[in-house]
Amino acid sequence: MSVNLTSLGANQVKSTTSGEMVEIGSLWREQTVVLFFLRRFGCQVCRWMSAEVSKLEKDLKANGVALIGIGPEETGVKEFKDGGFLKGDLYIDEKKQCYKDLGFKRYNAVNVIPAAMGKNVREIASKASAEGIQGNFSGDLLQSGGMLIVAKGGEKVLLHFVQKTPADNVSLEDLTKALGISVNVQAGEKPQCNEDVCTR
């Protein structure tokens, strides 16, 4: 699916800092942006993914790239910000228009359960728990998310990623590859043990 940056760019999102509505296109006017669309702010897997992608924040900034999180609703935003899961600005797409335009599907009551109980979701949830990241079930449980990376000035889409299951995420390697930058960051893994020591 191709992304029409002109029509997408006209969608309004709300800043969680100032409360003002801005066109999402204004976010990539002056800089390249990594837009991380969360399923919801209370989602444990989303929080873990946010913490993962935030490992790149310094390198992104050094390369003139902004990391921005976008949620589909207000619910849970305070707790998410207080938890410091994402090192970047946060916006809310109250009409979920960007989610629609980018093909981020909605689950229904029937298919959300197998999706949420899948092996990959359980694996990431256990990684998150190991790192002390918890979640909750408040808010819209049916929305899926993804990621969009747009080059400065809306020149082109560098990456358009749509979640098929709640555990799908862009690896840090794929993300930096899409941006054409190299970083030295270790992706989070489950605790590894050898005879002498356990590392996380």
MARBA-3410 file (N, C-alpha, C, O; in Angstrom, 1 decimal):
200
0.9,-1.2,0.0,0.0,0.0,0.0,0.9,1.2,0.0,1.8,1.4,0.8 ~ 0.6,2.2,-0.9,1.4,3.4,-0.9,0.8,4.5,-0.1,-0.4,4.5,0.1 ~ 1.6,5.3,0.4,1.2,6.4,1.4,1.1,7.7,0.6,2.1,8.1,0.0 ~ -0.1,8.3,0.7,-0.2,9.7,0.1,0.2,10.7,1.2,-0.7,11.0,2.1 ~ 1.4,11.2,1.2,1.9,12.1,2.2,1.1,13.4,2.3,1.0,14.1,3.3
0.6,13.8,1.1,-0.2,15.1,1.1,-1.4,15.0,1.9,-1.7,15.8,2.7 ~ -2.2,13.9,1.6,-3.5,13.8,2.3,-3.3,13.4,3.8,-3.9,13.9,4.7 ~ -2.3,12.5,4.0,-1.9,12.1,5.4,-1.5,13.4,6.1,-1.8,13.5,7.3 ~ -0.6,14.2,5.5,0.0,15.3,6.2,-1.0,16.3,6.7,-0.7,17.1,7.6 ~ -2.2,16.3,6.1,-3.3,17.3,6.5,-4.0,16.9,7.7,-4.8,17.7,8.3
-3.9,15.6,8.1,-4.6,15.1,9.3,-4.1,15.8,10.6,-2.9,16.2,10.7 ~ -5.0,16.1,11.5,-4.7,16.8,12.7,-4.4,15.8,13.8,-5.1,14.8,14.0 ~ -3.3,16.1,14.5,-3.0,15.3,15.8,-2.8,16.3,16.9,-2.4,17.5,16.7 ~ -3.0,15.8,18.1,-2.9,16.7,19.3,-1.7,16.5,20.1,-1.3,15.4,20.4 ~ -1.0,17.6,20.4,0.2,17.5,21.2,-0.1,17.2,22.6,-1.0,17.8,23.2
0.5,16.2,23.2,0.2,15.9,24.6,0.9,16.8,25.6,0.7,16.9,26.8 ~ 1.8,17.7,25.0,2.5,18.7,25.9,1.7,19.9,25.9,1.4,20.4,27.0 ~ 1.4,20.5,24.7,0.7,21.8,24.7,-0.8,21.7,24.6,-1.6,22.6,24.9 ~ -1.3,20.5,24.1,-2.7,20.3,23.9,-3.2,20.9,22.6,-4.4,20.8,22.3 ~ -2.3,21.5,21.8,-2.7,22.1,20.6,-2.8,21.1,19.4,-2.1,20.1,19.4
-3.7,21.4,18.5,-3.8,20.5,17.3,-2.8,21.0,16.2,-2.7,22.2,16.0 ~ -2.1,20.0,15.7,-1.2,20.4,14.6,-1.4,19.4,13.4,-1.9,18.3,13.6 ~ -1.0,19.9,12.2,-1.1,19.0,11.1,0.1,18.0,11.2,1.2,18.4,11.5 ~ -0.2,16.7,11.0,0.9,15.8,11.2,2.1,16.1,10.2,3.2,15.8,10.5 ~ 1.7,16.6,9.1,2.7,17.0,8.1,3.8,18.0,8.6,4.9,18.1,8.1
3.3,18.8,9.6,4.3,19.8,10.1,5.4,19.1,10.9,6.5,19.7,11.1 ~ 5.2,17.9,11.3,6.2,17.2,12.0,7.4,16.8,11.2,8.6,16.7,11.7 ~ 7.2,16.6,9.9,8.3,16.2,9.0,8.7,17.4,8.1,9.6,17.2,7.2 ~ 8.2,18.6,8.3,8.5,19.7,7.4,10.0,20.0,7.5,10.7,20.3,6.5 ~ 10.6,20.1,8.8,11.9,20.5,9.0,12.9,19.4,9.3,14.1,19.6,9.3
12.4,18.2,9.4,13.3,17.1,9.8,12.7,15.8,9.4,11.5,15.6,9.2 ~ 13.6,14.8,9.3,13.1,13.4,9.1,12.5,12.9,10.4,13.0,13.2,11.4 ~ 11.4,12.2,10.3,10.8,11.7,11.5,10.5,10.2,11.5,10.2,9.6,10.4 ~ 10.7,9.6,12.7,10.2,8.2,12.9,8.9,8.4,13.7,9.0,8.8,14.8 ~ 7.8,8.0,13.0,6.5,8.1,13.7,6.1,6.7,14.2,5.9,5.8,13.3
6.1,6.5,15.5,5.8,5.2,16.0,4.3,5.2,16.5,4.0,5.9,17.4 ~ 3.4,4.5,15.7,2.0,4.5,16.1,1.7,3.3,17.0,1.8,2.2,16.7 ~ 1.4,3.7,18.3,1.2,2.7,19.3,-0.2,2.2,19.2,-1.2,2.9,18.8 ~ -0.4,0.9,19.6,-1.8,0.4,19.7,-2.6,1.1,20.7,-3.7,1.5,20.5 ~ -1.9,1.3,21.9,-2.5,2.1,23.0,-1.4,2.3,24.0,-0.5,1.6,24.1
-1.6,3.3,24.8,-0.6,3.7,25.8,-0.4,2.7,26.9,0.7,2.6,27.5 ~ -1.5,1.9,27.2,-1.4,1.0,28.3,-0.8,-0.4,27.9,-0.6,-1.3,28.7 ~ -0.6,-0.6,26.6,-0.2,-1.9,26.1,1.2,-2.2,26.5,2.2,-1.4,26.2 ~ 1.4,-3.3,27.2,2.7,-3.7,27.7,3.7,-3.9,26.6,4.9,-3.4,26.7 ~ 3.3,-4.5,25.5,4.2,-4.7,24.3,4.6,-3.4,23.7,5.7,-3.2,23.3
3.6,-2.5,23.6,3.9,-1.2,23.0,4.9,-0.4,23.9,5.8,0.3,23.3 ~ 4.8,-0.6,25.2,5.7,0.1,26.1,7.1,-0.5,25.9,8.1,0.3,25.9 ~ 7.2,-1.8,25.8,8.5,-2.4,25.6,9.1,-1.9,24.3,10.3,-1.6,24.2 ~ 8.3,-1.9,23.2,8.8,-1.5,21.9,9.3,0.0,21.9,10.3,0.4,21.3 ~ 8.5,0.8,22.7,8.9,2.2,22.9,10.3,2.3,23.5,11.1,3.1,23.1
10.5,1.5,24.6,11.7,1.5,25.3,12.9,1.1,24.4,14.0,1.6,24.4 ~ 12.6,0.1,23.5,13.6,-0.4,22.6,14.0,0.7,21.6,15.2,1.0,21.4 ~ 13.0,1.3,20.9,13.3,2.3,19.9,13.9,3.5,20.5,14.7,4.2,19.8 ~ 13.6,3.7,21.8,14.2,4.9,22.5,15.7,4.8,22.7,16.4,5.7,22.9 ~ 16.2,3.5,22.6,17.7,3.3,22.7,18.4,4.0,21.5,19.6,4.3,21.6
17.7,4.3,20.4,18.3,5.0,19.3,18.2,6.5,19.3,18.7,7.2,18.5 ~ 17.4,7.0,20.3,17.1,8.4,20.3,18.3,9.3,20.2,18.2,10.3,19.4 ~ 19.4,9.1,20.9,20.6,9.9,20.8,21.1,9.9,19.4,21.5,11.0,18.8 ~ 21.2,8.7,18.8,21.8,8.6,17.5,20.9,9.2,16.4,21.3,9.9,15.5 ~ 19.6,9.1,16.7,18.6,9.7,15.7,18.8,11.2,15.8,18.9,11.9,14.7
18.8,11.7,17.0,18.9,13.2,17.2,20.2,13.7,16.5,20.2,14.7,15.8 ~ 21.3,12.9,16.7,22.6,13.3,16.1,22.6,13.3,14.6,23.3,14.0,13.9 ~ 21.6,12.6,14.0,21.5,12.5,12.6,20.3,13.4,12.1,19.9,13.3,10.9 ~ 19.8,14.2,13.0,18.7,15.1,12.6,17.4,14.4,12.4,16.5,14.9,11.6 ~ 17.2,13.3,13.1,15.9,12.6,13.0,15.2,12.7,14.3,15.7,12.5,15.4
13.9,13.0,14.2,13.0,13.1,15.5,12.3,11.8,15.7,11.8,11.2,14.7 ~ 12.2,11.3,16.9,11.4,10.2,17.3,10.1,10.7,17.9,10.1,11.4,18.9 ~ 9.0,10.3,17.3,7.7,10.8,17.8,6.7,9.6,17.9,6.6,8.8,17.1 ~ 6.1,9.6,19.1,5.1,8.6,19.4,3.7,9.1,19.1,3.4,10.3,19.4 ~ 2.8,8.3,18.5,1.4,8.7,18.3,0.5,7.6,18.8,0.6,6.4,18.5
-0.5,8.0,19.6,-1.4,7.1,20.2,-2.8,7.4,19.7,-3.1,8.5,19.2 ~ -3.7,6.4,19.7,-5.0,6.6,19.1,-6.1,7.3,20.1,-7.2,7.5,19.7 ~ -5.7,7.5,21.3,-6.6,8.1,22.3,-5.9,8.6,23.5,-4.7,8.3,23.7 ~ -6.6,9.4,24.3,-6.0,10.0,25.5,-5.7,9.0,26.6,-4.8,9.2,27.4 ~ -6.5,8.0,26.7,-6.5,7.0,27.8,-5.1,6.5,28.0,-4.4,6.0,27.1
-4.6,6.6,29.2,-3.3,6.1,29.6,-2.1,6.9,29.3,-0.9,6.5,29.5 ~ -2.3,8.1,28.6,-1.1,8.9,28.2,-0.3,9.4,29.4,0.9,9.5,29.3 ~ -1.0,9.8,30.5,-0.2,10.3,31.6,0.7,9.2,32.2,1.9,9.5,32.5 ~ 0.2,8.1,32.4,0.9,7.0,33.0,2.1,6.6,32.0,3.2,6.3,32.5 ~ 1.8,6.7,30.7,2.9,6.4,29.7,4.0,7.4,29.8,5.2,7.0,29.8
3.6,8.7,29.9,4.6,9.7,30.0,5.4,9.6,31.3,6.6,9.8,31.3 ~ 4.7,9.4,32.4,5.3,9.3,33.7,6.3,8.1,33.7,7.4,8.2,34.4 ~ 6.0,7.1,32.9,6.9,5.9,32.9,8.1,6.1,32.0,9.1,5.4,32.1 ~ 8.1,7.2,31.2,9.2,7.5,30.4,9.6,6.5,29.4,10.8,6.3,29.1 ~ 8.6,5.8,28.8,8.8,4.7,27.9,9.4,5.1,26.6,10.3,4.5,26.0
8.9,6.3,26.1,9.4,6.8,24.8,10.1,8.1,25.0,9.6,9.0,25.5 ~ 11.4,8.1,24.5,12.1,9.4,24.5,11.8,10.2,23.3,12.6,10.1,22.3 ~ 10.7,10.9,23.3,10.3,11.7,22.1,9.0,12.3,22.4,8.4,12.1,23.4 ~ 8.6,13.2,21.5,7.3,13.9,21.7,6.1,12.9,21.5,6.3,11.9,20.7 ~ 5.0,13.2,22.1,3.8,12.3,22.0,2.7,13.1,21.4,2.4,14.3,21.8
1.9,12.5,20.5,0.7,13.1,20.0,-0.4,12.1,20.0,-0.2,10.9,20.1 ~ -1.6,12.6,19.9,-2.8,11.8,19.9,-3.6,12.0,18.6,-3.9,13.1,18.2 ~ -3.9,10.9,17.9,-4.7,11.0,16.7,-6.1,10.6,17.1,-6.6,9.5,16.9 ~ -6.8,11.7,17.6,-8.1,11.4,18.2,-9.1,10.8,17.2,-10.0,10.0,17.7 ~ -9.1,11.2,16.0,-10.0,10.6,15.0,-9.5,9.3,14.4,-10.3,8.7,13.6
-8.3,8.9,14.8,-7.7,7.7,14.2,-7.6,7.8,12.7,-7.5,6.7,12.1 ~ -7.6,9.0,12.2,-7.6,9.1,10.7,-6.2,8.7,10.1,-6.2,8.0,9.1 ~ -5.1,9.0,10.8,-3.8,8.5,10.3,-3.8,7.0,10.4,-3.2,6.3,9.4 ~ -4.3,6.4,11.4,-4.3,4.9,11.5,-5.1,4.3,10.3,-4.6,3.3,9.8 ~ -6.2,5.0,10.0,-7.0,4.5,8.8,-6.2,4.6,7.5,-6.1,3.7,6.7
-5.6,5.8,7.4,-4.9,6.1,6.1,-3.7,5.2,5.9,-3.3,5.0,4.8 ~ -3.1,4.8,7.0,-1.9,4.0,6.9,-2.2,2.5,6.9,-1.2,1.7,6.9 ~ -3.5,2.1,7.0,-3.8,0.7,6.9,-3.6,0.0,8.2,-3.4,-1.3,8.1 ~ -3.6,0.7,9.3,-3.5,0.0,10.6,-4.8,-0.6,11.0,-5.7,0.2,11.4 ~ -5.0,-1.9,10.8,-6.3,-2.5,11.0,-6.9,-2.5,12.4,-6.1,-2.3,13.4
-8.1,-2.7,12.5,-8.8,-2.9,13.8,-9.1,-4.3,13.9,-9.6,-5.0,13.0 ~ -8.8,-4.9,15.1,-9.3,-6.2,15.4,-10.8,-6.2,15.7,-11.3,-5.1,15.9 ~ -11.4,-7.4,15.7,-12.8,-7.4,16.3,-12.7,-8.3,17.5,-11.7,-8.9,17.8 ~ -13.9,-8.4,18.2,-13.9,-9.2,19.4,-13.5,-10.6,19.2,-13.0,-11.2,20.2 ~ -13.7,-11.1,18.0,-13.4,-12.5,17.8,-11.9,-12.7,17.5,-11.3,-13.7,18.1
-11.3,-11.9,16.7,-9.8,-12.2,16.3,-8.8,-11.5,17.2,-7.6,-11.8,17.1 ~ -9.3,-10.6,18.2,-8.3,-10.0,19.0,-7.7,-10.9,20.1,-6.6,-10.8,20.4 ~ -8.5,-11.9,20.5,-8.0,-12.8,21.6,-6.9,-13.7,21.0,-5.8,-13.7,21.7 ~ -7.1,-14.4,19.9,-5.9,-15.2,19.4,-4.7,-14.3,19.1,-3.6,-14.7,19.3 ~ -4.9,-13.1,18.6,-3.8,-12.2,18.3,-3.1,-11.9,19.5,-1.8,-11.8,19.5
-3.8,-11.5,20.6,-3.2,-11.1,21.8,-2.6,-12.2,22.6,-1.7,-12.0,23.5 ~ -3.0,-13.4,22.3,-2.5,-14.6,23.1,-1.4,-15.3,22.4,-0.8,-16.3,22.8 ~ -1.0,-14.8,21.2,0.0,-15.5,20.3,1.3,-15.6,21.0,1.6,-14.9,22.0 ~ 2.1,-16.6,20.6,3.4,-16.9,21.1,4.3,-15.7,21.1,5.0,-15.4,22.1 ~ 4.4,-14.9,20.0,5.3,-13.8,20.0,4.9,-12.7,20.9,5.7,-12.0,21.5
3.6,-12.5,21.1,3.1,-11.5,22.1,3.5,-12.0,23.5,4.0,-11.1,24.3 ~ 3.4,-13.2,23.8,3.7,-13.7,25.1,5.2,-13.6,25.4,5.7,-13.2,26.5 ~ 6.0,-13.8,24.3,7.5,-13.7,24.4,7.9,-12.3,24.8,8.7,-12.0,25.7 ~ 7.3,-11.3,24.0,7.7,-9.9,24.3,7.1,-9.5,25.7,7.8,-8.7,26.4 ~ 6.0,-9.9,26.0,5.4,-9.6,27.3,6.3,-10.1,28.4,6.5,-9.4,29.5
6.9,-11.3,28.2,7.8,-11.8,29.3,9.1,-11.0,29.3,9.7,-10.8,30.4 ~ 9.6,-10.5,28.1,10.8,-9.7,28.1,10.5,-8.4,28.8,11.3,-7.9,29.6 ~ 9.3,-7.8,28.5,8.9,-6.5,29.1,8.9,-6.7,30.6,9.4,-5.8,31.4 ~ 8.3,-7.8,31.1,8.1,-8.0,32.6,9.5,-8.1,33.2,9.8,-7.6,34.3 ~ 10.4,-8.8,32.5,11.8,-9.0,33.0,12.5,-7.6,33.1,13.4,-7.5,34.0
12.1,-6.7,32.3,12.7,-5.3,32.4,11.9,-4.4,33.2,12.1,-3.2,33.3 ~ 10.9,-5.0,33.9,10.1,-4.2,34.8,9.0,-3.3,34.1,8.5,-2.3,34.7 ~ 8.7,-3.7,32.9,7.7,-2.9,32.2,6.4,-3.6,32.3,6.2,-4.7,31.8 ~ 5.4,-3.0,32.9,4.1,-3.6,33.0,3.1,-2.9,32.1,3.4,-1.8,31.5 ~ 1.9,-3.4,32.0,0.9,-2.8,31.1,-0.5,-2.9,31.8,-0.6,-3.4,32.9
-1.5,-2.5,31.1,-2.9,-2.6,31.7,-3.8,-2.8,30.5,-3.4,-2.7,29.3 ~ -5.1,-3.0,30.8,-6.0,-3.2,29.7,-7.0,-2.1,29.5,-8.1,-2.3,29.0 ~ -6.6,-0.9,29.9,-7.6,0.3,29.8,-7.4,0.8,28.3,-6.4,0.8,27.8 ~ -8.5,1.3,27.8,-8.5,1.9,26.5,-9.0,0.9,25.4,-9.5,-0.1,25.7 ~ -8.8,1.4,24.2,-9.2,0.7,23.0,-8.3,-0.5,22.7,-7.1,-0.4,22.4
-8.8,-1.7,23.0,-8.0,-2.9,22.8,-7.9,-3.5,21.4,-7.2,-4.4,21.1 ~ -8.7,-2.9,20.5,-8.8,-3.5,19.2,-8.0,-2.8,18.1,-7.9,-3.3,17.0 ~ -7.3,-1.7,18.4,-6.6,-1.0,17.4,-5.2,-1.6,17.2,-4.5,-1.9,18.2 ~ -4.7,-1.7,16.0,-3.3,-2.1,15.8,-2.5,-0.9,15.4,-3.1,0.2,15.1 ~ -1.2,-1.0,15.3,-0.4,0.2,15.0,0.7,-0.2,14.0,0.5,-1.1,13.2
1.8,0.6,14.1,2.9,0.4,13.1,3.8,1.5,13.2,4.0,2.2,14.2 ~ 4.6,1.7,12.1,5.6,2.8,12.0,5.6,3.4,10.6,5.4,2.7,9.6 ~ 5.9,4.7,10.6,6.1,5.4,9.4,7.4,6.3,9.5,7.5,7.1,10.5 ~ 8.3,6.2,8.6,9.4,7.0,8.6,9.4,7.9,7.4,9.3,7.4,6.2 ~ 9.4,9.2,7.6,9.2,10.2,6.5,10.5,11.0,6.4,10.9,11.6,7.4
11.0,11.2,5.2,12.2,12.0,5.0,11.8,13.5,5.1,10.7,13.9,4.9 ~ 12.8,14.3,5.6,12.6,15.7,5.8,11.9,16.3,4.6,12.2,16.1,3.4 ~ 10.9,17.2,4.9,10.2,17.9,3.9,9.2,17.1,3.2,8.6,17.5,2.2 ~ 8.9,15.8,3.7,7.9,14.9,3.1,8.4,14.5,1.7,7.6,14.2,0.9 ~ 9.7,14.4,1.5,10.3,14.1,0.3,9.9,12.7,-0.1,9.5,12.4,-1.3
9.9,11.7,0.8,9.5,10.4,0.5,9.3,9.6,1.8,9.8,9.9,2.9 ~ 8.6,8.4,1.6,8.4,7.5,2.8,9.6,6.6,2.8,9.9,5.9,1.8 ~ 10.3,6.5,3.9,11.5,5.6,4.0,11.1,4.3,4.5,11.8,3.3,4.2 ~ 10.0,4.2,5.3,9.6,2.9,5.8,8.1,3.1,6.2,7.7,4.0,6.8 ~ 7.3,2.1,5.8,5.9,2.0,6.2,5.6,0.6,6.6,5.6,-0.3,5.9
5.5,0.5,8.0,5.3,-0.8,8.6,4.0,-1.0,9.2,3.6,-0.1,10.0 ~ 3.3,-2.0,8.9,1.9,-2.3,9.4,1.9,-3.5,10.2,2.3,-4.6,9.7 ~ 1.5,-3.4,11.5,1.5,-4.6,12.3,0.5,-5.6,11.8,-0.7,-5.2,11.5 ~ 0.8,-6.9,11.8,-0.1,-7.9,11.5,-0.6,-8.6,12.7,-1.8,-9.0,12.9 ~ 0.3,-8.6,13.7,-0.1,-9.1,15.1,0.4,-8.1,16.1,1.3,-7.3,15.7
-0.2,-8.1,17.3,0.3,-7.1,18.3,1.8,-7.2,18.6,2.3,-6.2,19.2 ~ 2.4,-8.3,18.3,3.9,-8.4,18.6,4.8,-7.9,17.5,6.0,-7.8,17.7 ~ 4.2,-7.6,16.3,5.1,-7.2,15.2,5.7,-5.9,15.5,5.1,-4.9,15.9 ~ 7.0,-5.8,15.3,7.7,-4.5,15.4,8.9,-4.5,14.5,9.4,-5.5,14.0 ~ 9.3,-3.2,14.2,10.4,-3.0,13.3,11.7,-3.2,14.2,11.9,-2.6,15.2
12.6,-4.1,13.7,13.9,-4.3,14.4,14.7,-3.0,14.3,14.5,-2.2,13.4 ~ 15.5,-2.8,15.4,16.4,-1.6,15.4,17.3,-1.5,14.2,17.6,-0.5,13.7 ~ 17.7,-2.7,13.7,18.5,-2.8,12.5,17.8,-2.3,11.3,18.3,-1.6,10.5 ~ 16.5,-2.8,11.1,15.8,-2.4,9.9,15.5,-0.9,10.0,15.5,-0.2,9.0 ~ 15.2,-0.4,11.2,14.9,1.0,11.4,16.1,1.9,10.9,16.0,2.9,10.2
17.3,1.5,11.4,18.5,2.3,11.1,18.9,2.2,9.6,19.4,3.1,9.0 ~ 18.6,1.0,9.1,18.9,0.7,7.7,18.0,1.6,6.8,18.5,2.2,5.8 ~ 16.7,1.7,7.2,15.8,2.6,6.4,16.2,4.1,6.4,16.1,4.8,5.5 ~ 16.8,4.5,7.6,17.3,5.8,7.7,18.7,6.0,7.1,19.2,7.2,6.9 ~ 19.4,4.9,6.8,20.7,5.0,6.3,21.8,5.5,7.3,22.7,6.2,7.0
21.5,5.1,8.6,22.5,5.5,9.6,23.0,4.3,10.3,22.3,3.3,10.4 ~ 24.2,4.4,10.9,24.7,3.2,11.6,24.8,3.6,13.1,25.2,4.7,13.4 ~ 24.4,2.7,13.9,24.4,3.0,15.4,25.0,1.8,16.1,25.1,0.7,15.5 ~ 25.4,2.0,17.3,25.9,0.9,18.1,25.0,0.6,19.3,25.3,1.1,20.4 ~ 23.9,0.0,19.0,23.0,-0.3,20.1,22.6,-1.7,20.1,22.4,-2.4,19.1
22.5,-2.3,21.3,22.2,-3.7,21.5,20.7,-3.8,21.7,20.1,-3.2,22.6 ~ 20.1,-4.6,20.8,18.6,-4.8,21.0,18.3,-5.6,22.2,19.2,-6.4,22.7 ~ 17.2,-5.3,22.9,16.9,-6.0,24.1,16.6,-7.4,23.9,15.8,-7.8,23.0 ~ 17.1,-8.3,24.8,16.8,-9.7,24.7,16.4,-10.2,26.1,16.6,-9.6,27.1 ~ 15.9,-11.4,26.0,15.6,-12.1,27.3,16.9,-12.3,28.0,17.9,-12.4,27.4
16.8,-12.4,29.4,18.0,-12.6,30.1,18.8,-13.8,29.6,18.3,-14.9,29.4 ~ 20.1,-13.6,29.4,21.0,-14.7,28.9,21.9,-15.1,30.1,22.4,-14.3,30.8 ~ 22.0,-16.4,30.3,22.9,-16.9,31.4,24.0,-17.8,30.9,23.8,-18.6,30.1 ~ 25.2,-17.6,31.5,26.2,-18.6,31.3,26.7,-19.0,32.7,26.0,-18.7,33.7 ~ 27.7,-19.8,32.8,28.0,-20.3,34.1,28.3,-19.3,35.2,27.9,-19.4,36.4
28.9,-18.2,34.8,29.3,-17.2,35.8,28.3,-16.2,36.1,28.1,-15.7,37.3 ~ 27.5,-15.8,35.1,26.8,-14.5,35.3,25.5,-14.5,34.4,25.5,-15.1,33.3 ~ 24.5,-13.8,34.9,23.3,-13.6,34.1,23.3,-12.2,33.7,23.5,-11.3,34.5 ~ 23.0,-11.9,32.4,22.9,-10.5,32.0,21.6,-10.3,31.4,20.9,-11.2,31.0 ~ 21.2,-9.0,31.4,19.9,-8.7,30.9,20.0,-7.7,29.7,19.0,-7.4,29.1
END
